[in-house]
Amino acid sequence: MPKKIVLAYSGGLDTSVILKWLQNKYECPVVTFTADIGQGDELSPIEAKAKNLGVAEIFIEDLQEEFVRDYVFPMFRANTLYEGTYLLGTAIARPLIAKRQIEIAKIVGADAVAHGATGKGNDQVRFELGYYANNPKIEVIAPWRDWEFQSRKDLIEYAEKNQITVPKDKMGEPPFSTDANLLHTSSEGKLLEDPWIEPPEYVFSRTSSIEDSPDKAEELIIEFKNGDPVSINNDNLKPHELLAKLNSIAGKHGVGRVDLVENRFVGMKSRGIYETPGGTILINARKAIESITLDKGEAHLKDEIMPKYAETIYNGFWFSSERIAMQRLIDSTQKNVNGEVKIKIFKGNVIILGRKSNNSLYDNSLVSFDEVGDYNQKDAEGFIKVNSVRLKKNNR
């Protein structure tokens, strides 16, 4: 039996029920930890809710800058897309929360941690791999895999029995579930489970529809240093401030919506609706600046390992030796990824207008038909003949 538990606590109905259930089942102190990673929730009531449930030790921490600087931006250096589409907004948040939860457990002398992820999703894996990577001996409690509740109705009855306030909008089954942070918002479940049915407009919380987006385009210049964005229109910003500003700009222009049926690590297909407005601008801008600053071999090698890197993060292995090894390779390619990218945002589109860099490998004298430069067109003949040998041989 644990002596003290640290719970990842959102202040919502589910984790409030989990908090009371842990107290009743284990009869030990429960410490709550709430990470502000830009989810947009009002955090001020959370402390009061935890206190009302008898919690003596409450941690509410602003981790937005660390989240973007140490997790989102390193991931973006790989131009990471899971299954070619998903920008990993949920997956990249879990390692930070898990790491800090373990650190808090050490601070308060807790021997167990708990989370509110269900037994069908990827997050249970991501949280728990993060826990074990940072403390192999920690005890992990996953209430959704252990308790007796089978439905939302069971949760509400338990909440009412234990004097947990149930908001009126939570009395029935929610139409879908959401997860949000500074990088994205995801929605899944219930009315979204049929992949043929178009998601209703009220599902989207941070992007305008194409129809409602402005009829006038907006142009931006994003500056990059060592592969990371540092300014928008010459306005130098901290990582989380820069992403927040891009979210605002892209969201109003309907940028960043994705409707994806993905392959979960736990073995099933799942339909998710994702909004990643600022991230969608960034990945397009990053590809543009890399197109003139990376050598062909570097660029293609990055493209080759990206799917493996993305899957590693998606599956919850942020702290694994293979992710760290890939990160070192990726980061080693970024020292010359400096310069500016000019972008137009319009009706859900991110349009590259131009790119420039003092580290550019683009040589006009080589590609121009108006200059001879160092390239002898006659040399191409031998190159073509050498590469044609196997094709001629195979023509039997």
Beta strands, then each sheet from edge to edge (+ up, - down):
strand 1: 5-8
strand 2: 30-36
strand 3: 58-62
strand 4: 112-114
strand 5: 139-141
strand 6: 177-180
strand 7: 185-188
strand 8: 218-225
strand 9: 228-232
strand 10: 235-236
strand 11: 257-263
strand 12: 269-275
strand 13: 339-346
strand 14: 349-356
sheet 1: 3+ 2+ 1+ 4+ 5+
sheet 2: 6+ 7- 12+ 11-
sheet 3: 10+ 9- 8+ 13- 14+
end
